[in-house]
Amino acid sequence: MVKKIGLHIVFCLCSLVSFSQNIISYINTNTNEAYIGQPIHLTVSVYSETWFTSGIDLGNIQIDGALTVYFRSMSDTRTFNGKQYAGVQFYYNVFPTKQGEITIPSLSIHIESPKPGGYQGIKRVVKTKAKTFQVKDVPLGYSLNNWLVSNSLNISEKWSKPLKDIKVGDVVQRTISRSAAGTLSEFIPATTWDSISGVSIYPKRPSVNTHKSKISVSATRSETVNYLFEKEGDVMIPSIEYVYWNPNSKRFYRKKIDSVMVSVKPNADLTMLASIKKSLQEEVTEEAEAEKKPFLILGLTPKTFIEYVVLGLLILFVLIKLVKYGFIIYQRKHKVYLKSEAYAFSQVKKTLRHKNYYAFISASHIWIKKLDPDFESIQDLEEHPVFNKTRDTIQDINDKAFSNHASNLNYSQLLTHLISDRKAFLKYKKAKLNASVKNKKWLNPTATD
């Protein structure tokens, strides 16, 4: 009998636990059935026979027909099959939003842990078993319009002015705030405002908030309504009752705001009553239209905005890469240019524009060697027939430089002749090179020639 019970326990454990070599993962819930809006405590556990070398990634848990709230994670140790395991437990609350069967899907958990005896973390993905629970409809006599599951409910009421001195045409603002523990703002039902004879009611847009800590969650809903008193006499503002079900005590509780009697005094000046009604109605209409309008970011839906942001980042990334690549290409070409004949000649031209003859002599030595390797000095350049004009101009400058006419050196003429003679020399070299290529082809003919 004991053996059968032991085998049954092992079978149940294996149905809930996922084993992956030295990794164990599983999920637990505190109940298998709940009402709509009742929080189900979900615990996701991951254990390793060694340790975890990086954070555990559960991703975003999505459950169809439920809202999920994450609280915290805690380190833990546990024994499985006589072996000590180190683990982490993740705590959530799952809030069902519809009746029927709801399934917590299999979770893909990304972990990094070394093998037993090792030290280097190995990345892997472990999965938990899916788990199903039943969601009950609200009990008979209640509807989703007034249904609330909460551990506690606090109510406060505030009036914009005292109700002792109200006259026809006055507008009084009433705010009712509710704070519910253990639930989300989505589950706090709206207040039903009963009609009142002689009073027009204009509800404003409610303010809702959810507050979460590492161990609990709570929500608030604040609702404001404008009362426009249109007739004199005694007016009864009816009581309002709120009901909630406590999942811990499994009991229903009621909270009530008592009715209020208001004595409305007459008002001789009622000319503003129609405009006040119109203004209040327009305010209600504007808030209703604003609530219907989709949430926009810079005039775009969140999805479109994100798409534009991603596209913009992609374009920016490509531009950065292109600029970086272009800068590298520019640097390479610039280095080549600094060693080229064209750059050396630009330095020669610069010395002539500054009318610095000695700098010209120095720069021209560098340029001449780059222009033609056979040239060793400026005299070699002058001996070439293409540079006749340049030779004559240099000779004239030399004669004047060592006489009393040094101030009348014609640098502009030398620059003009250098530019024209250089062009002629480069054409000469190109023609000579082409002739050499043709001569080689004639000496070594090919089938295509």
QUIDA-V170780 format. One record per backbone hydrogen bond with DSSP energy under -1.0 kcal/mol. NH is the residue of the N-H (numbers start at 1). CO is the residue of the C=O. E is the energy in kcal/mol with one decimal. If there is no record, write none. Layout:
# QUIDA-V170780
NH&CO&E ; NH&CO&E
This chain:
# QUIDA-V170780
5&1&-2.1 ; 6&2&-2.3 ; 7&3&-2.6 ; 8&4&-2.2 ; 9&5&-2.2 ; 10&6&-2.2 ; 11&7&-2.2 ; 12&8&-2.2 ; 13&9&-2.4 ; 14&10&-2.2 ; 15&11&-1.3 ; 17&13&-2.0 ; 18&25&-3.3 ; 20&23&-3.2 ; 23&20&-2.1 ; 24&47&-2.6 ; 25&18&-2.4 ; 26&45&-2.1 ; 28&43&-2.4 ; 30&41&-1.2 ; 34&134&-2.0 ; 37&96&-2.0 ; 38&35&-1.9 ; 40&94&-2.4 ; 42&92&-2.2 ; 43&28&-2.7 ; 44&90&-2.6 ; 45&26&-3.0 ; 46&88&-2.1 ; 47&24&-3.4 ; 48&86&-3.3 ; 49&22&-2.1 ; 53&112&-2.6 ; 57&110&-2.5 ; 66&63&-1.6 ; 67&95&-2.6 ; 69&93&-2.6 ; 71&91&-2.7 ; 74&89&-2.3 ; 76&87&-2.7 ; 78&85&-2.3 ; 80&83&-2.6 ; 83&80&-2.1 ; 85&78&-3.1 ; 86&48&-2.5 ; 87&76&-3.5 ; 88&46&-2.4 ; 89&74&-3.0 ; 90&44&-3.0 ; 91&72&-2.8 ; 92&42&-2.9 ; 93&69&-2.3 ; 94&40&-2.4 ; 95&67&-3.3 ; 97&65&-2.7 ; 100&135&-2.4 ; 102&133&-2.7 ; 104&131&-3.9 ; 109&126&-3.5 ; 110&57&-2.7 ; 111&124&-2.4 ; 113&122&-1.8 ; 118&115&-2.5 ; 122&113&-1.1 ; 124&111&-2.2 ; 126&109&-2.5 ; 128&107&-1.5 ; 131&104&-2.3 ; 133&102&-2.6 ; 134&32&-2.5 ; 135&100&-2.7 ; 136&34&-3.3 ; 142&139&-1.6 ; 146&143&-1.6 ; 150&245&-1.9 ; 151&181&-2.5 ; 154&179&-2.5 ; 156&177&-2.4 ; 158&175&-2.3 ; 160&173&-2.3 ; 168&265&-2.4 ; 169&229&-3.6 ; 170&167&-1.9 ; 172&227&-2.4 ; 174&225&-2.9 ; 175&158&-3.0 ; 176&223&-2.7 ; 177&156&-2.6 ; 178&221&-2.5 ; 179&154&-2.5 ; 180&219&-2.8 ; 181&152&-1.8 ; 182&217&-2.7 ; 187&184&-1.7 ; 199&196&-1.8 ; 200&228&-2.3 ; 202&226&-2.3 ; 204&224&-3.2 ; 207&222&-2.8 ; 209&220&-2.2 ; 211&218&-3.4 ; 213&216&-2.9 ; 218&211&-2.7 ; 219&180&-2.7 ; 220&209&-2.6 ; 221&178&-2.3 ; 222&207&-3.1 ; 223&176&-2.8 ; 225&174&-2.6 ; 226&202&-2.1 ; 227&172&-3.1 ; 228&200&-2.7 ; 229&170&-2.1 ; 230&198&-2.7 ; 231&198&-1.1 ; 233&264&-2.6 ; 235&262&-3.3 ; 237&260&-3.4 ; 240&257&-1.9 ; 242&255&-3.7 ; 244&253&-2.4 ; 245&148&-2.8 ; 246&251&-2.9 ; 250&246&-1.8 ; 253&244&-2.9 ; 255&242&-3.3 ; 257&240&-3.1 ; 260&237&-2.5 ; 262&235&-3.2 ; 264&233&-3.1 ; 265&166&-3.1 ; 273&270&-1.2 ; 276&272&-2.3 ; 277&273&-2.3 ; 278&274&-2.2 ; 279&275&-2.4 ; 280&276&-2.5 ; 281&277&-2.4 ; 282&278&-2.4 ; 283&279&-1.9 ; 284&280&-2.0 ; 285&281&-2.5 ; 286&282&-2.7 ; 287&283&-2.0 ; 288&284&-2.2 ; 289&285&-2.5 ; 290&286&-2.4 ; 291&287&-1.9 ; 292&288&-1.5 ; 293&289&-1.8 ; 297&300&-3.6 ; 300&297&-1.3 ; 305&301&-3.1 ; 306&302&-2.5 ; 307&303&-2.3 ; 308&304&-2.5 ; 309&305&-2.5 ; 310&306&-2.9 ; 311&307&-2.6 ; 312&308&-3.0 ; 313&309&-2.8 ; 314&310&-2.4 ; 315&311&-2.7 ; 316&312&-2.7 ; 317&313&-2.6 ; 318&314&-2.5 ; 319&315&-2.8 ; 320&316&-2.6 ; 321&317&-2.3 ; 322&318&-2.8 ; 323&319&-3.1 ; 324&320&-2.7 ; 325&321&-2.9 ; 326&322&-3.3 ; 327&323&-2.6 ; 328&324&-1.9 ; 329&325&-2.5 ; 330&326&-2.7 ; 331&327&-2.6 ; 332&328&-2.3 ; 333&329&-2.7 ; 334&330&-2.9 ; 335&331&-2.3 ; 336&332&-2.1 ; 337&333&-2.7 ; 338&334&-2.4 ; 340&337&-1.6 ; 344&340&-1.7 ; 345&341&-2.5 ; 346&342&-1.9 ; 347&343&-1.7 ; 348&344&-1.4 ; 349&345&-2.5 ; 350&346&-1.8 ; 351&347&-1.8 ; 352&348&-1.7 ; 353&349&-2.2 ; 354&350&-1.7 ; 356&351&-2.6 ; 360&356&-1.8 ; 361&357&-2.1 ; 362&358&-1.8 ; 363&359&-2.7 ; 364&360&-2.7 ; 365&361&-1.2 ; 366&362&-1.1 ; 367&363&-2.2 ; 368&364&-2.8 ; 369&365&-1.3 ; 370&366&-1.2 ; 371&367&-2.2 ; 372&368&-2.0 ; 375&372&-2.1 ; 381&377&-1.3 ; 382&378&-2.2 ; 383&379&-1.5 ; 384&381&-1.0 ; 387&384&-1.4 ; 388&385&-1.1 ; 391&387&-2.5 ; 392&388&-2.3 ; 393&389&-2.2 ; 394&390&-2.7 ; 395&391&-2.4 ; 396&392&-2.1 ; 397&393&-2.4 ; 398&394&-2.7 ; 399&395&-2.2 ; 400&396&-2.0 ; 401&397&-2.7 ; 402&398&-1.3 ; 403&400&-1.6 ; 408&405&-1.7 ; 411&409&-1.5 ; 414&410&-1.5 ; 415&411&-2.5 ; 416&412&-2.1 ; 417&413&-2.5 ; 418&414&-2.6 ; 419&415&-2.2 ; 420&416&-2.1 ; 421&417&-2.9 ; 422&418&-2.4 ; 423&419&-1.9 ; 424&420&-2.0 ; 425&421&-2.3 ; 426&422&-2.6 ; 427&423&-2.1 ; 428&424&-2.0 ; 429&425&-2.5 ; 430&426&-2.0 ; 431&427&-2.5 ; 432&428&-2.2 ; 433&429&-2.2 ; 434&430&-2.4 ; 435&431&-2.2 ; 436&432&-1.8 ; 437&433&-2.0 ; 438&434&-2.3 ; 439&435&-2.0 ; 440&436&-1.8 ; 441&437&-2.0 ; 442&438&-2.0 ; 443&439&-1.9 ; 444&440&-1.9
